[in-house]
Amino acid sequence: MSETNALLNNIKFQFSISKQLLEYHLATLEQEEYRWCSPNAGLYIQEKAGKWHVDLPDSEAYHIGTPSIAWTLWHITFWWEMVLDHSFGEGTLTKEDIKVHEHVESVKNAIHLLMEKWENILDNLKEEDLYSTSYSKFPFNNEVEFHQLASWLNLELMKNTAEIGYVRFEYASVKK
């Protein structure tokens, strides 16, 4: 097995593990829990003048509180859509362009589509793509090789998935 195949297989393996844990949480996630706001409420989604918006913090300091599952799922769509657009698309998306999903089923569908796109990209990478910096525009400004960006995406997915799990534990303990 070549070094490139080993690197790509590792990236795919990491993604597979993160995806499985996210799927575990999404499989039974319902609307009430999706929109639930912790007593330690932090970042959330909300409706203003008929349109759904996401809280956009100035910092990620601990004192802002626990993000809701809805916000965390928006965050997953945010970084994935930004990477896909800036690395393989027009490169024009901004944070404000990322859709805020009012309903849990809508965000689940969006995430599944993003997973499919990501898997398709990984399946079609060439060796030179892994080591190129030209596909690392967001958030690294072409300063890292693509395999590093792919690893970062896997880490972000696992981190956000763990945050969802934490909020699900909190929700279940409050509701019992």
Buried (B, 14 or more C-beta within 10 A) or exposed (E): EEEBEEBBEBBBEBBEBBBEBBBBBBEEBEEEBBBBBBEEBBBBBBEEEEEBBBBEEEEEEEEBBBBBBBBBBBBBBBBBBBBBBBBEEEEEBEEEEBBBBBEBEEBBEBBEEBBEBBBEBBEEBEEEBBEBBEBBBBBBEBEBBBBBBBBBBBEBBBEBBBBBBBBBEBBEEEEE
